[in-house]
Amino acid sequence: MKTFISEDFLLEGETAKELYHNYAKQMPIIDYHNHLVPEEILEDKNYKDIAEIWLAGDHYKWRAMRANGIHESFITGDKTNYEKFEAWAATVPKLLGNPLYHWTHLELQRYFGIDELLDETTAPAIWKEANDKLQQSDFSVRSLLKRDNVTFVGTTDDPADDLAAHKQLHEEGFDVTVSPSFRPDKGLKIEKAGFGEWRKALEHAAGFSIETYDDLLKAFSKRVNYFDALGCRSADHGITAMFYEPAAKADAEYVFEKRLNEEELTTKEIGQYKTYTLFSLAEMYAEKGWVMQLHIGALRNNNTKMFEKLGPDSGFDSIGDDLLARPLSRFLDSLEKKNVLPKTVLYSLDARDNYILATAAGNYQNDEVPGKIQFGTAWWFNDHIDGMENQMKILANTGLISNFIGMLTDSRSFLSFSRHEYFRRILCNLLGGWVDRGRAPKDMELLKKYVQDICYYNAKRYFKC
């Protein structure tokens, strides 16, 4: 059977069709947060088969396959890539209502020109056709980026990373800007077992021993400068539960010393260290003009047995429900009082918190840049039609959707850029629906500006790229 993805996919009215085809479709892509591997961009990798580019590392698909009763050997185990692809193909028909169903067929059509629905019967032919095309030079990583009209890619990098691939890409002057993003999560999680090992890695990157808290801050500052020299525009933080525990530098120094002495830390001490350290980092970001992204509310590694077997980021995370409003407000306010609040994007994994984030953002806007504090796009478990529409409606209800910086992939796959098309269709359908129901004027010049700003120009101005 041929795919259902037509030229007007998700576009329900004439205004939506006009907005998408005339204004959104041709806009370049700024993907300011993802987990792509810069070394693969540097080497201009060609993937050997569709399973390697499509299934490896994709915990969205892994979760769906587990929910379909697929044995782990076909997901992360020792089965062949074709056997894993077959298992995915058997799962896809079960996914109606899940965005993975749309993404799968959108990617097959956009990248490979395949119009067939993927299932167990079509899997062999699709496997062969996709793999034959992946061997062609125009399916290399760089070719895919250019084909998708990507102008900026923001990867996710630890302060201890050497950024060797970024440095070579920067010196080479590759057409697509590949920017590192500073992700110091391991340095904030002082209570975790891996903190000591991470400190040693940061020592190596910084070029000196870290024996005191002052040393740690100096190492962070040195790495911030290095990231900045290679075009970094953003820092990113994965925060399980938002924290705010007032602390002086002496408090953070005391906690750091206790940790180095392998003494047990109290909950308050952990909060003090995290609060003071994130505050210090935010000061550095503000000085550089970086964006601070806060991804809040992922309850990670819930399945202990599978975490011990596979490690993190393998599909066993879900939505947390810790209280958010008060600690977030107090933390942002502490930065604002010292005039060091950087541009900030707020994301919550719990859709219950959407109004909290949308209204919190409105407390700290100023004339530095329109939408200085952003209510970020629907994230992770929310990046489906309902989630995206809900996020944009709440932003419009409480703020200015016109200044929204739009979509990101948050993905590890070079086939995920079609998600920008998915978002743009949803955006145009939302705005077009408002017009068709008499909630907004059919002023096409005004609507064109909304669409093109949200798809591209707002992010370009915000990240200065």
Secondary structure, DSSP 8 states (H G I E B T S, - for coil): -B-S--TTTT--SHHHHHHIIIIITT--EEE-S----HHHHHTT---SSHHHHHTTT-HHHHHHHHHTT--GGGTTSSS-HHHHHHHHHHHGGG-TTSHHHHHHHHHHHHHH---B--STTTHHHHHHHHHHHHTSGGGSHHHHHHHTTEEEEE--B-TT---HHHHHHHHHT-SSEEE-EE--HHHH-TTSTTHHHHHHHHHHHHTS---SHHHHHHHHHHHHHHHHHTT--EEEEEESS-------HHHHHHHHHHHHTT----HHHHHHHHHHHHHHHHHHHHHHT-EEEEEE-EE----HHHHHHH-SSSS--EE-----HHHHHHHHHHHHHTT---EEEEEES-GGGHHHHHHHHGGG--TTSTTSEEE----GGG-SHHHHHHHHHHHHHHS-GGG--------S-TTTTHHHHHHHHHHHHHHHHHHHTTSS---HHHHHHHHHIIIIIHHHHHTT-
